[in-house]
Amino acid sequence: MRRLFLGLVVFGLAFVVIAALLLRNPAMQDRFIEGMATDAMGRSQAALFADDALRALVCGSSSPMPDAKRAGPCVAVFAGGRFYIVDTGNGSWKNLALWQIPGEKIGAIFYTHFHSDHIGELGEFNLQSWGVGRDKPLQVYGPTGVERVVGGFTEAYALDTSYRVAHHGADFLPPSIARMEARPFAVNGPGSGGADDFNEAVVFQDGDLRVTAFSVHHAPIHPAVGYRFDYRGRSVVVSGDTTKSENLVRMSKGADVLMHEAQANFIVAIAEQVAGKLGRARYAQILHDIPSYHTSPVEAAQEANDAGVKLLVLYHLTPPPAGPIAEKIFLRGVADVRPAGVELSHDGLLVELPLTSTEVRTRYID
């Protein structure tokens, strides 16, 4: 046994020495880089676009509170050979690029409202999907006001766009495809959560895919909406930012999955107290204000029960829980309301709804 151990040690040292010598050789360095590039670019996500399921991917699970491992709020829905984005939180495009999602297959972007943490990455979604070969201007849907957001990002990226056309040529990067086209729709009612808030509208249809927008309550932010995606008998609802909403429950009935924002207000309250003790008055004031327009995990579980959905996915987490202990604390009380059918998401959570069954599958993307 001792000889075997010494032999392994000698072999290991020899391997390290040989590897170090080889990596000093430029040709070997080039082979090493070639292997890394092949690994990075050679992966295929074609299975996500197979027409055998409706799929939803959490491309951002965090909130404005920073987290090194989570991007801002973003959900990608895959149907009919394309993917559709709900909100473009900071870092969400980077996740899609790291996962090798083919950006040229983007179908449209849908905005729930226009808080900065939900719109921050629009410029990159447009630029990057254009760069990899999108075949038409990017369609951007949202309630009234989306045209201002699109116009602002267009102007902010105007010089960059001109530089890239000049560098690569208009044949390779057609300026006509670099454009975004705003698709605003009206939302009836004041967003008060009352009876006059019970409204919805089909805002997008492509083949078997139907996207319905509906009002939610995020006062004083108005308009604010959620979205329901229906595809060949399967369905996903994305809440956007809202308090507990009867309208959201109504629109989620019969859906397979409800992807709902979640804010652990008891944790926010503790953080407010700590900020006050540390003399961070402005931070404490913000923490004091935000519980009034978000939904707690327990409330989201109650909504999922009332709607009868098979799976509740919590995303856009405030504050983003760091590690399994914090996640367990974040979910305090949820199991008492909904013992099963709850998933606290990280970036990369993929929900798959096969078209030939009522099954709901979850996994993390490769």
DATA-V940292 format. One record per residue. PHI is phi in degrees with one decimal (999 if undefined). OMEGA is omega in radians with two decimals (NA if undefined). Layout:
# DATA-V940292
phi=PHI omega=OMEGA
phi=PHI omega=OMEGA
This chain:
# DATA-V940292
phi=999 omega=-3.14
phi=-66.2 omega=3.12
phi=-63.3 omega=3.12
phi=-61.8 omega=3.13
phi=-62.5 omega=3.14
phi=-64.7 omega=3.11
phi=-62.9 omega=3.11
phi=-65.5 omega=3.11
phi=-62.6 omega=3.14
phi=-62.6 omega=3.13
phi=-61.2 omega=-3.14
phi=-63.2 omega=3.12
phi=-63.8 omega=3.13
phi=-63.4 omega=3.14
phi=-63.1 omega=-3.14
phi=-63.6 omega=-3.13
phi=-64.1 omega=-3.13
phi=-63.3 omega=3.13
phi=-61.0 omega=3.14
phi=-63.7 omega=3.12
phi=-65.9 omega=-3.13
phi=-63.6 omega=-3.10
phi=-73.4 omega=3.01
phi=-85.7 omega=3.12
phi=-89.0 omega=-3.10
phi=-54.9 omega=3.14
phi=-63.9 omega=3.11
phi=-69.6 omega=3.07
phi=-60.8 omega=3.13
phi=-63.8 omega=3.10
phi=-63.1 omega=3.12
phi=-63.3 omega=3.13
phi=-64.8 omega=3.11
phi=-60.1 omega=3.11
phi=-64.2 omega=3.11
phi=-64.5 omega=-3.14
phi=-65.4 omega=3.11
phi=-63.3 omega=3.12
phi=-65.6 omega=-3.08
phi=-71.3 omega=-3.04
phi=-101.2 omega=-3.03
phi=-88.8 omega=3.14
phi=-74.4 omega=-3.13
phi=-118.0 omega=3.04
phi=-110.7 omega=-3.10
phi=-58.1 omega=-3.10
phi=-62.2 omega=3.13
phi=-65.2 omega=-3.07
phi=-99.7 omega=3.11
phi=-63.1 omega=-3.07
phi=-87.2 omega=3.12
phi=-121.0 omega=-3.09
phi=-163.0 omega=2.86
phi=-93.4 omega=-3.06
phi=-127.4 omega=3.07
phi=-135.0 omega=-3.06
phi=-122.5 omega=3.06
phi=-81.6 omega=3.11
phi=-95.4 omega=3.02
phi=-163.3 omega=-3.02
phi=-117.0 omega=-3.02
phi=-100.1 omega=-3.11
phi=-130.4 omega=3.08
phi=-60.8 omega=3.07
phi=-70.2 omega=-2.96
phi=-69.3 omega=3.07
phi=-147.1 omega=-3.04
phi=-65.9 omega=-3.04
phi=-110.1 omega=-3.09
phi=-131.4 omega=3.02
phi=-86.2 omega=3.09
phi=-70.2 omega=-2.95
phi=-58.9 omega=-3.13
phi=-166.5 omega=3.04
phi=-129.3 omega=3.05
phi=-109.1 omega=3.12
phi=-114.4 omega=-3.09
phi=-107.7 omega=3.13
phi=-161.1 omega=3.03
phi=61.6 omega=3.09
phi=85.3 omega=3.10
phi=-132.1 omega=3.01
phi=-124.4 omega=-3.05
phi=-126.5 omega=-3.01
phi=-108.9 omega=2.97
phi=-107.9 omega=3.14
phi=70.8 omega=-3.05
phi=-127.2 omega=-3.14
phi=-64.5 omega=-3.10
phi=-57.3 omega=3.12
phi=90.4 omega=-3.05
phi=-71.1 omega=3.08
phi=-64.4 omega=3.12
phi=-56.7 omega=3.10
phi=-59.7 omega=-3.13
phi=-60.8 omega=3.11
phi=-66.5 omega=3.11
phi=-63.7 omega=3.11
phi=-83.2 omega=3.12
phi=61.9 omega=3.01
phi=-75.1 omega=-3.09
phi=-68.5 omega=-3.03
phi=-60.9 omega=-3.13
phi=-67.2 omega=-3.13
phi=-92.9 omega=3.12
phi=-67.2 omega=-3.13
phi=-94.7 omega=-3.12
phi=-173.8 omega=3.02
phi=-116.7 omega=3.12
phi=-122.7 omega=3.12
phi=-105.7 omega=3.08
phi=-82.7 omega=3.07
phi=-169.7 omega=-2.91
phi=-118.4 omega=2.93
phi=-60.9 omega=-3.04
phi=-59.6 omega=-3.10
phi=-71.1 omega=3.12
phi=-100.9 omega=-3.07
phi=-116.2 omega=-2.89
phi=-57.0 omega=-3.02
phi=-102.8 omega=-3.06
phi=-57.1 omega=-3.14
phi=-57.5 omega=-3.14
phi=-71.9 omega=3.08
phi=-58.9 omega=-3.13
phi=-69.0 omega=-3.10
phi=-61.5 omega=-3.02
phi=-70.4 omega=3.13
phi=-70.0 omega=3.00
phi=-63.4 omega=-3.09
phi=-62.1 omega=-3.10
phi=-92.4 omega=2.97
phi=116.4 omega=3.04
phi=-55.5 omega=-2.98
phi=-100.5 omega=3.12
phi=-158.8 omega=3.09
phi=-56.3 omega=-3.10
phi=-76.8 omega=3.13
phi=-87.8 omega=-3.09
phi=-123.8 omega=-3.10
phi=-100.0 omega=3.06
phi=179.0 omega=3.06
phi=-64.5 omega=-3.12
phi=-47.7 omega=-3.04
phi=118.8 omega=-3.12
phi=-63.8 omega=3.13
phi=-65.6 omega=3.09
phi=-70.8 omega=3.12
phi=-63.4 omega=3.14
phi=-61.4 omega=3.13
phi=-62.3 omega=3.14
phi=-65.2 omega=3.12
phi=-67.9 omega=3.10
phi=-59.1 omega=3.13
phi=-67.7 omega=-3.12
phi=-62.1 omega=-3.10
phi=-99.8 omega=-3.03
phi=-61.2 omega=3.14
phi=-65.4 omega=3.13
phi=-57.6 omega=-3.14
phi=-60.7 omega=-3.14
phi=-64.7 omega=3.11
phi=-62.1 omega=-3.06
phi=-70.9 omega=3.06
phi=-64.7 omega=3.14
phi=-63.5 omega=-3.08
phi=-77.4 omega=-3.02
phi=-97.3 omega=-3.13
phi=98.0 omega=-3.09
phi=-70.3 omega=3.09
phi=-67.9 omega=-3.13
phi=-80.5 omega=3.13
phi=-122.5 omega=-3.10
phi=-63.0 omega=3.12
phi=-58.8 omega=-3.14
phi=-64.4 omega=3.14
phi=-86.2 omega=-3.13
phi=-69.7 omega=-3.04
phi=-73.1 omega=2.90
phi=-111.4 omega=3.10
phi=-121.1 omega=3.14
phi=-75.1 omega=3.11
phi=-124.1 omega=-3.10
phi=-75.4 omega=3.01
phi=-137.0 omega=-3.10
phi=-85.3 omega=3.06
phi=-118.6 omega=-3.12
phi=-74.7 omega=3.06
phi=84.5 omega=-3.07
phi=-84.9 omega=-3.09
phi=70.9 omega=-3.06
phi=-87.7 omega=-3.08
phi=84.3 omega=-3.14
phi=-87.0 omega=-3.05
phi=-62.4 omega=-3.11
phi=-75.1 omega=3.10
phi=-88.9 omega=-3.10
phi=-80.2 omega=-3.13
phi=-147.5 omega=3.09
phi=-156.7 omega=3.12
phi=-153.5 omega=3.00
phi=-72.5 omega=-3.05
phi=-108.3 omega=-3.13
phi=-155.8 omega=3.05
phi=-147.0 omega=3.09
phi=-143.2 omega=-3.07
phi=62.9 omega=-3.11
phi=-85.6 omega=-3.13
phi=-89.5 omega=3.07
phi=-127.0 omega=3.13
phi=-116.8 omega=-3.13
phi=-114.2 omega=3.05
phi=-96.7 omega=3.13
phi=-146.4 omega=-3.09
phi=-70.1 omega=2.96
phi=-129.9 omega=-3.04
phi=-108.3 omega=3.14
phi=-134.8 omega=-3.07
phi=-55.5 omega=0.21
phi=-86.3 omega=3.14
phi=-82.6 omega=3.10
phi=-150.0 omega=0.08
phi=-80.7 omega=3.03
phi=-143.4 omega=-3.05
phi=-136.7 omega=2.86
phi=-111.7 omega=-3.13
phi=-134.8 omega=3.00
phi=-117.3 omega=3.10
phi=-105.3 omega=3.09
phi=-116.3 omega=-3.14
phi=-146.7 omega=3.02
phi=49.3 omega=3.04
phi=90.5 omega=3.08
phi=-115.6 omega=-3.02
phi=-153.2 omega=3.11
phi=-132.1 omega=3.06
phi=-113.3 omega=3.08
phi=-116.6 omega=-2.96
phi=-75.5 omega=-2.85
phi=64.7 omega=3.14
phi=-88.2 omega=-3.10
phi=-165.9 omega=2.86
phi=-82.9 omega=3.08
phi=-55.6 omega=-2.91
phi=-130.9 omega=3.07
phi=-65.1 omega=3.13
phi=-67.1 omega=3.09
phi=-63.6 omega=3.09
phi=-60.0 omega=-3.14
phi=-59.7 omega=-3.11
phi=-76.9 omega=3.14
phi=-92.7 omega=-3.13
phi=-61.8 omega=-3.12
phi=83.7 omega=3.12
phi=-78.4 omega=3.08
phi=-81.2 omega=-3.00
phi=-135.2 omega=2.99
phi=-114.8 omega=3.09
phi=-100.7 omega=-2.91
phi=-124.5 omega=2.99
phi=-61.7 omega=3.14
phi=-150.7 omega=3.09
phi=-128.6 omega=3.13
phi=-80.1 omega=-2.99
phi=-67.3 omega=3.10
phi=-69.4 omega=3.05
phi=-72.5 omega=3.09
phi=-59.2 omega=-3.14
phi=-64.4 omega=3.10
phi=-65.0 omega=3.12
phi=-62.4 omega=3.09
phi=-61.9 omega=3.13
phi=-61.8 omega=3.14
phi=-63.6 omega=3.13
phi=-60.7 omega=3.11
phi=-62.5 omega=3.13
phi=-64.0 omega=-3.11
phi=-87.5 omega=3.11
phi=78.6 omega=3.14
phi=-96.6 omega=-2.96
phi=-64.2 omega=-3.11
phi=-67.0 omega=3.11
phi=-62.5 omega=3.12
phi=-62.8 omega=3.14
phi=-64.1 omega=3.11
phi=-62.0 omega=3.13
phi=-63.7 omega=3.09
phi=-67.7 omega=-3.02
phi=-83.2 omega=-2.91
phi=-71.5 omega=3.12
phi=-62.0 omega=-3.03
phi=-72.3 omega=-3.09
phi=-132.6 omega=3.05
phi=-133.0 omega=-3.10
phi=-111.9 omega=3.10
phi=-79.2 omega=3.09
phi=-56.8 omega=3.14
phi=-66.2 omega=3.11
phi=-64.3 omega=3.10
phi=-63.5 omega=3.09
phi=-64.0 omega=3.09
phi=-62.8 omega=3.10
phi=-63.1 omega=3.13
phi=-60.9 omega=3.09
phi=-64.4 omega=-3.11
phi=-63.7 omega=-3.14
phi=-81.7 omega=-3.14
phi=75.9 omega=3.13
phi=-75.4 omega=-3.13
phi=-75.1 omega=-3.06
phi=-136.8 omega=2.99
phi=-106.0 omega=3.06
phi=-108.4 omega=3.10
phi=-91.8 omega=3.11
phi=-137.7 omega=-3.09
phi=48.9 omega=-2.96
phi=-87.7 omega=3.12
phi=-128.5 omega=-0.27
phi=-73.9 omega=-3.10
phi=-64.0 omega=-3.09
phi=-73.3 omega=-3.10
phi=-103.2 omega=3.08
phi=100.5 omega=-3.03
phi=-63.7 omega=3.13
phi=-67.4 omega=3.12
phi=-63.0 omega=3.12
phi=-64.6 omega=3.12
phi=-63.4 omega=3.11
phi=-65.8 omega=-3.14
phi=-56.0 omega=-3.08
phi=-89.8 omega=-3.12
phi=-52.5 omega=3.07
phi=87.7 omega=-3.08
phi=-66.7 omega=-3.10
phi=-63.2 omega=3.10
phi=-69.5 omega=-3.12
phi=-94.5 omega=-3.07
phi=-140.3 omega=-3.03
phi=-65.6 omega=-3.10
phi=-141.2 omega=3.11
phi=78.8 omega=3.10
phi=-130.6 omega=3.10
phi=-129.6 omega=3.02
phi=-87.6 omega=-2.92
phi=-86.2 omega=2.82
phi=-113.9 omega=3.03
phi=-58.6 omega=3.12
phi=102.5 omega=3.09
phi=-67.5 omega=-3.13
phi=-116.2 omega=3.07
phi=-107.3 omega=-3.12
phi=-120.2 omega=-3.12
phi=-120.4 omega=-3.12
phi=-58.3 omega=-3.08
phi=-76.7 omega=-3.07
phi=-101.9 omega=3.14
phi=-153.4 omega=3.06
phi=-102.8 omega=-3.09
phi=-67.1 omega=3.01
phi=-121.8 omega=-3.11
phi=-115.7 omega=3.05
phi=-132.1 omega=3.04
phi=-160.8 omega=3.04
phi=-101.6 omega=-3.06
phi=-65.4 omega=-3.14
phi=-71.6 omega=NA
